[in-house]
């Protein structure tokens, strides 16, 4: 590691799920991290409503799943795509065939607690207003005039990212054409009447709903209703009167709405940063991509960005990253983000209220009755089917490994708690001796795995499959740098 004049190794701008996940990943590797969060207190707003199967897997890999299970309800809604809901498909490639209904404030609290346990410094009420970088580090300026220097900066500061704007990174895409109001409020109408009206309205307008509070607060609902148009300033929250007017227009009743907890608006804009990395500064989560919340993918996409980036950035800071490793973050995650933008565009079309959209939705619903179609769509939405392009090779190459049981009473994911690479060796003939500081070598049998050995990256994706030591030695430096000697 170079001796440079820095205060910390990495500054993470933004203390939401993406930023906190990234901080946890970096701290597992001993990286000094400061999280800068503009808000002085959590907002309590719950835009993200839960974790899909791949994010559930990631929490299990890091030993956090029990904490989430203790405060979440499992759900199995297969093919939740554009308002088309089907039963969960059989034989989905995961040991966790479910999602977790976890309000975003709860997710943030659990990740915040874990980040602090690992030694992360979280500074609230710190707004970034300036940024400059040189060959040795990055200097950030805060709104109070203070400066902080680090080796790297990661912007996890949302769709209106200050970091992205200061970098001058392009954010091409399509502006919003429709807008939806979203908020939590109390409704005085009888719950049975609310449910009946919502069911009737959703026969023609799928962007309408009133869902009982997931925390069980009596009379509190998550309300969703189409806006009359697209606001000139979407940063300005709607009023309760605006909600009530739109509810009356769509349903003929405002359900006696009162006492809003929070109110917001979102559009169907889709945009993606042209570059996820500019020198020593990187982007993740909504700072790198925005899209409609259809399919509940946004929070999950950001958390998965952080898992891909965390170990690569840590390797760079700790001095063992091979050439091109940090650039592989953009190479792998940009296509994944682009795919999510595409599928949310398709979903917004299906959610339309015009006759063409209604007919398309009926057709799509019939297609979803085919199990292969259902499995494909569910694998896409839950991200268990994500495969990075690592070149030609075994069908597992580039895919994440599902959790599997091992002969010695352990599970694969239990061996990944520390965020290191893992060589799972069924032959007992292989060695990763020169990389023991970065890779755990586990010799064990597994009835569920029909290959002799797999090399897993810290994010759980398969980097190598085989049984020849020479082939393994050809792969290890690509992902884990040069072997240590002595």
C-alpha positions in Angstrom: 0.0 0.0 0.0 1.4 3.4 -0.9 2.0 5.9 1.9 -0.1 8.9 0.8 -1.6 11.8 2.7 -5.1 10.7 3.4 -7.5 10.8 6.3 -9.3 7.5 5.4 -9.1 4.9 2.7 -12.6 5.2 1.3 -15.3 7.9 1.7 -18.8 6.5 1.0 -21.2 9.3 0.2 -24.8 8.3 1.2 -25.9 6.2 4.1 -28.8 4.3 2.5 -28.8 0.5 1.9 -26.2 0.7 -0.9 -23.7 2.9 1.0 -24.1 0.9 4.2 -23.7 -2.5 2.5 -20.6 -1.2 0.8 -19.2 0.1 4.1 -19.7 -3.4 5.6 -18.0 -5.1 2.8 -15.0 -2.7 2.9 -14.6 -3.1 6.7 -14.5 -6.9 6.4 -11.3 -6.4 4.5 -9.9 -3.9 7.1 -10.4 -0.8 4.9 -10.9 2.5 6.8 -14.3 3.9 5.8 -16.2 7.0 6.5 -19.9 7.2 5.5 -21.1 10.8 4.8 -24.9 11.2 5.1 -26.5 14.5 4.3 -29.5 13.8 6.6 -29.1 14.2 10.3 -31.7 11.5 11.1 -33.2 8.6 9.0 -36.2 9.7 7.1 -38.4 6.8 8.0 -39.6 6.7 4.4 -40.0 3.2 3.0 -39.6 3.3 -0.7 -37.9 -0.1 -0.8 -40.3 -2.7 0.6 -38.1 -5.8 0.8 -35.3 -8.1 -0.3 -35.5 -10.4 -3.3 -34.0 -13.9 -3.2 -30.5 -12.9 -4.4 -30.2 -10.2 -1.7 -31.5 -12.7 0.8 -28.6 -15.0 -0.3 -26.1 -12.1 0.2 -27.3 -11.5 3.7 -26.9 -15.2 4.5 -23.4 -15.2 3.0 -22.4 -12.4 5.5 -24.3 -13.9 8.5 -27.0 -11.2 8.6 -30.0 -13.3 7.5 -31.2 -14.2 11.0 -31.4 -10.5 11.9 -33.6 -9.9 8.8 -35.8 -13.0 9.4 -36.5 -11.8 13.0 -38.2 -8.7 11.7 -39.5 -9.7 8.3 -42.2 -11.8 6.7 -41.3 -14.2 3.9 -43.2 -13.9 0.6 -43.3 -16.1 -2.5 -44.7 -14.1 -5.4 -43.3 -15.6 -8.5 -43.5 -13.6 -11.7 -44.4 -10.3 -10.1 -44.0 -8.5 -13.4 -46.1 -5.6 -14.6 -49.0 -6.4 -12.4 -49.1 -10.0 -13.4 -48.8 -12.2 -10.3 -48.3 -16.0 -10.5 -47.4 -18.7 -8.0 -43.7 -19.2 -7.3 -42.2 -21.5 -9.9 -40.8 -24.9 -8.9 -37.1 -25.7 -8.7 -35.8 -22.1 -8.7 -32.0 -22.3 -8.4 -31.7 -21.1 -4.8 -31.8 -22.5 -1.3 -33.8 -19.4 -0.4 -36.8 -19.4 -2.7 -38.5 -16.5 -1.1 -38.3 -12.7 -0.6 -38.5 -10.8 2.6 -41.0 -8.0 3.2 -38.7 -5.7 5.1 -39.4 -1.9 5.2 -36.5 0.1 4.0 -36.0 1.9 7.4 -35.6 -1.6 9.0 -33.1 -2.6 6.3 -31.1 0.5 6.9 -31.2 0.1 10.7 -29.9 -3.5 10.5 -27.1 -2.5 8.0 -26.3 0.6 10.1 -25.9 -1.6 13.2 -23.7 -4.0 11.3 -21.5 -1.3 9.8 -21.0 0.2 13.3 -20.1 -3.2 14.7 -17.4 -3.6 12.0 -15.9 -0.2 12.9 -17.4 2.1 10.3 -17.5 5.8 11.0 -20.8 7.3 10.0 -21.1 11.0 10.0 -24.6 12.4 9.7 -25.5 16.0 8.7 -22.6 16.1 6.3 -23.4 17.3 2.8 -20.8 17.0 0.1 -20.5 20.1 -2.1 -17.1 19.7 -3.8 -14.8 17.0 -5.1 -11.4 16.9 -6.7 -8.9 14.0 -7.4 -5.3 13.5 -8.3 -3.1 10.5 -8.7 -2.8 9.8 -5.0 -6.3 10.5 -3.7 -9.6 12.4 -3.6 -10.4 15.6 -1.6 -14.0 16.3 -0.8 -15.4 19.6 0.5 -18.4 19.6 2.9 -21.1 22.3 3.2 -19.6 23.5 6.4 -16.3 24.3 4.6 -14.3 21.4 6.0 -12.3 19.1 3.8 -11.6 15.3 4.0 -9.1 13.3 1.9 -9.3 9.6 1.0 -7.8 7.2 -1.5 -11.2 6.6 -3.1 -14.8 8.0 -3.0 -18.0 6.1 -3.9 -21.1 8.0 -4.6 -24.1 6.1 -3.2 -26.1 9.4 -2.9 -29.2 8.6 -4.9 -30.7 9.5 -8.3 -29.9 13.2 -7.9 -26.3 12.3 -7.0 -24.0 15.2 -6.2 -21.0 13.0 -6.8 -22.1 12.1 -10.3 -22.8 15.7 -11.2 -19.5 16.9 -9.8 -17.7 14.2 -11.9 -19.6 15.4 -15.0 -20.7 11.8 -15.8 -23.5 11.6 -18.4 -26.8 10.2 -17.3 -28.6 9.5 -20.5 -32.1 7.9 -20.7 -35.7 8.9 -20.9 -37.5 11.5 -18.8 -40.7 10.7 -16.9 -43.9 10.6 -19.0 -46.2 9.5 -16.1 -46.0 10.1 -12.4 -47.3 8.3 -9.4 -48.0 9.6 -5.9 -46.8 7.3 -3.0 -47.1 7.8 0.7 -48.1 6.3 4.1 -51.2 7.8 5.8 -54.1 6.8 7.9 -57.4 5.9 6.3 -60.7 6.0 8.4 -62.8 3.9 5.9 -63.6 0.3 6.9 -60.8 -2.1 5.8 -63.2 -4.4 3.9 -64.5 -1.4 2.0 -61.0 -0.2 1.2 -60.1 -3.7 -0.1 -63.2 -3.9 -2.3 -62.7 -0.5 -3.8 -59.0 -1.1 -4.5 -59.9 -4.5 -6.2 -62.5 -2.8 -8.4 -60.2 0.1 -9.4 -57.3 -2.1 -10.1 -59.3 -3.9 -12.7 -58.5 -1.0 -15.0 -55.8 1.1 -13.1 -52.9 -0.9 -11.7 -51.1 2.1 -10.5 -53.7 2.4 -7.7 -53.6 0.7 -4.3 -54.0 1.0 -0.6 -51.9 -1.6 1.3 -52.1 -2.1 5.1 -48.9 -1.1 6.9 -46.4 -4.0 7.0 -45.6 -3.2 10.6 -49.2 -3.7 11.6 -50.0 -0.1 12.6 -53.8 0.0 12.8 -55.4 2.2 10.1 -52.1 3.1 8.4 -51.8 2.3 4.7 -49.3 2.6 1.9 -51.3 4.6 -0.8 -50.4 4.6 -4.5 -52.3 6.7 -7.0 -51.6 8.1 -10.5 -50.7 11.8 -10.5 -52.6 14.1 -12.8 -49.4 14.9 -14.7 -45.7 15.2 -14.3 -44.5 17.8 -11.8 -42.0 20.4 -12.9 -40.1 19.9 -9.7 -40.3 16.3 -8.6 -38.2 17.1 -5.5 -41.2 18.8 -4.1 -43.4 16.4 -2.1 -47.1 16.3 -3.0 -49.7 17.5 -0.4 -52.3 15.4 1.3 -54.9 17.4 -0.6 -53.3 16.3 -3.9 -53.5 12.7 -2.8 -57.2 13.0 -1.8 -58.1 14.7 -5.1 -56.5 12.0 -7.1 -58.0 9.2 -5.0 -61.5 10.8 -5.6 -60.8 11.0 -9.3 -59.7 7.4 -9.6 -61.9 5.7 -7.0 -64.7 8.1 -6.1 -63.5 8.2 -2.5 -60.5 9.4 -0.5 -61.1 6.7 2.2 -61.0 9.5 4.8 -57.3 10.0 4.4 -55.5 12.0 7.1 -52.3 12.2 9.2 -49.7 11.4 6.5 -46.5 9.9 7.7 -44.6 10.8 4.5 -45.6 11.7 1.0 -43.6 11.4 -2.2 -43.8 11.1 -6.0 -42.0 9.0 -8.5 -42.0 8.9 -12.3 -41.1 6.3 -15.0 -37.8 8.0 -15.9 -35.0 5.5 -16.8 -31.4 6.7 -16.8 -28.0 5.1 -16.4 -24.6 6.6 -15.8 -22.3 6.3 -18.8 -19.4 5.4 -16.5 -19.5 3.8 -13.0 -15.9 4.7 -12.5 -13.9 7.9 -13.1 -10.4 7.5 -11.7 -10.6 7.1 -8.0 -14.3 7.9 -7.8 -17.1 5.3 -8.4 -20.9 5.3 -8.5 -23.3 2.7 -7.1 -27.0 2.3 -6.5 -29.4 5.0 -7.7 -26.4 7.3 -8.3 -25.6 5.0 -11.2 -29.1 4.1 -12.4 -32.7 5.1 -11.9 -35.8 3.4 -13.0 -39.5 2.9 -12.0 -39.9 0.8 -8.8 -41.9 -1.9 -10.7 -40.8 -5.3 -9.6 -39.2 -3.9 -6.4 -35.7 -4.1 -7.9 -34.2 -0.8 -7.0 -32.9 -1.3 -3.4 -31.8 -4.8 -4.4 -29.9 -3.7 -7.4 -28.0 -1.2 -5.3 -27.1 -3.7 -2.6 -25.9 -6.1 -5.3 -23.7 -3.3 -6.8 -22.1 -2.9 -3.4 -21.3 -6.6 -3.1 -19.7 -6.6 -6.5 -17.7 -3.4 -5.8 -16.8 -3.9 -2.2 -14.2 -6.7 -2.4 -12.6 -5.2 -5.6 -12.2 -1.8 -4.0 -10.8 -3.4 -0.8 -8.3 -5.4 -2.9 -7.2 -2.1 -4.6 -6.8 -0.3 -1.3 -4.9 -3.3 0.3 -2.5 -3.5 -2.7 -3.2 -6.9 -4.1 -5.7 -6.2 -6.8 -4.7 -7.5 -10.3 -4.8 -5.1 -13.2 -8.3 -4.4 -14.4 -10.0 -5.7 -11.3 -11.6 -2.4 -10.3 -12.6 -1.7 -13.9 -14.5 -5.0 -13.9 -17.0 -3.4 -11.6 -18.4 -1.3 -14.5 -18.0 -4.1 -17.0 -20.1 -6.5 -14.9 -22.6 -4.2 -13.2 -23.4 -1.8 -16.1 -25.1 -4.5 -18.2 -27.0 -5.7 -15.2 -28.3 -2.2 -14.6 -29.2 -1.8 -18.3 -31.2 -5.0 -18.1 -33.2 -3.8 -15.1 -34.0 -0.5 -16.9 -35.3 -2.6 -19.8 -37.5 -4.8 -17.8 -39.0 -1.9 -15.9 -39.7 -0.1 -19.2 -41.6 -3.3 -20.3 -43.5 -3.4 -17.0 -44.6 0.2 -17.2 -46.1 -0.7 -20.6 -47.9 -3.6 -19.1 -49.2 -1.4 -16.3 -50.9 1.0 -18.7 -54.7 1.5 -18.6 -55.3 1.8 -22.3 -56.9 -1.1 -24.3 -53.6 -2.1 -25.9 -51.9 -2.5 -22.5 -54.8 -4.4 -21.1 -54.7 -6.9 -24.0 -50.9 -7.2 -23.7 -51.3 -7.9 -20.0 -53.9 -10.7 -20.7 -51.5 -12.3 -23.2 -48.5 -12.0 -20.8 -50.5 -13.6 -18.0 -51.2 -16.6 -20.2 -47.6 -16.9 -21.1 -46.7 -16.8 -17.4 -48.7 -20.0 -16.9 -45.9 -21.8 -18.7 -43.4 -22.8 -15.9 -40.3 -22.0 -18.0 -41.6 -18.5 -18.6 -42.5 -18.0 -15.0 -39.0 -19.3 -13.9 -37.3 -17.0 -16.4 -39.1 -13.9 -15.3 -38.8 -14.7 -11.6 -35.1 -15.4 -12.0 -34.7 -12.1 -13.7 -36.6 -10.1 -11.1 -35.0 -11.8 -8.1 -31.5 -11.6 -9.8 -30.7 -15.2 -9.1 -30.1 -15.6 -12.9 -27.4 -12.9 -13.1 -24.3 -14.2 -14.9 -21.2 -12.1 -15.4 -19.3 -12.6 -18.7 -16.1 -14.3 -17.5 -15.4 -15.9 -20.9 -16.1 -19.4 -22.2 -16.2 -22.3 -19.9 -18.4 -24.4 -17.6 -22.1 -23.3 -17.3 -21.5 -22.3 -13.7 -18.8 -19.8 -14.7 -19.8 -16.2 -13.9 -22.9 -17.4 -12.0 -23.4 -17.1 -8.3 -23.4 -20.3 -6.3 -26.6 -21.2 -4.4 -26.1 -22.3 -0.8 -25.3 -26.1 -0.6 -24.9 -28.4 2.3 -21.5 -30.0 2.9 -20.6 -33.4 4.4 -19.1 -32.0 7.6 -22.4 -30.5 8.7 -21.7 -27.1 7.3 -23.3 -24.9 4.6 -21.4 -23.2 1.9 -22.7 -19.7 2.8 -21.5 -20.3 6.4 -18.0 -20.4 5.0 -18.3 -17.0 3.4 -18.9 -14.8 6.4 -15.5 -13.0 6.2 -15.9 -11.8 2.6 -12.9 -13.8 1.3 -12.5 -15.9 -1.8 -13.3 -19.6 -1.4 -11.9 -22.7 -3.0 -14.3 -25.6 -2.4 -12.3 -28.7 -3.3 -13.9 -32.1 -3.5 -10.7 -33.7 -4.7 -8.3 -32.8 -1.9 -5.6 -32.5 -4.5 -5.7 -28.7 -5.2 -3.8 -25.9 -3.5 -4.2 -22.1 -3.2 -1.2 -21.8 -0.8 0.2 -18.6 -2.3 -3.2 -16.9 -1.8 -4.0 -18.1 1.7 -4.3 -14.4 2.9 -7.2 -13.9 0.4 -8.7 -17.3 -0.1 -10.1 -20.0 2.2 -9.4 -23.5 0.9 -12.0 -26.0 2.1 -11.8 -29.7 1.3 -15.2 -31.2 1.7 -17.7 -33.3 -0.2 -21.1 -32.0 -1.5 -23.8 -34.2 -3.0 -25.5 -31.2 -4.5 -22.4 -30.1 -6.4 -21.5 -32.3 -9.4 -18.1 -30.7 -10.2 -14.8 -31.5 -8.7 -13.9 -28.0 -7.4 -15.1 -24.4 -7.7 -13.3 -21.1 -7.0 -15.7 -18.5 -5.6 -15.0 -14.8 -5.6 -15.9 -12.9 -2.3 -19.3 -11.9 -3.9 -20.2 -15.6 -4.4 -19.8 -15.7 -8.2 -17.9 -18.7 -9.7 -14.5 -17.7 -11.1 -13.3 -21.2 -12.0 -14.5 -24.8 -12.2 -12.2 -27.8 -12.7 -9.8 -30.3 -11.1 -6.4 -29.4 -12.6 -4.0 -27.5 -10.4 -2.3 -25.9 -13.5 -5.7 -24.5 -14.6 -6.4 -23.2 -11.2 -3.0 -21.5 -11.1 -3.9 -19.8 -14.3 -7.1 -18.3 -12.9 -6.1 -17.3 -9.4 -4.0 -14.3 -10.5 -6.8 -12.9 -12.6 -9.0 -12.4 -9.6 -6.7 -12.5 -6.6 -3.5 -11.0 -7.8 0.0 -12.3 -7.5 0.8 -15.1 -5.0 2.7 -14.2 -1.9 6.1 -15.7 -1.2 7.9 -16.6 1.9 
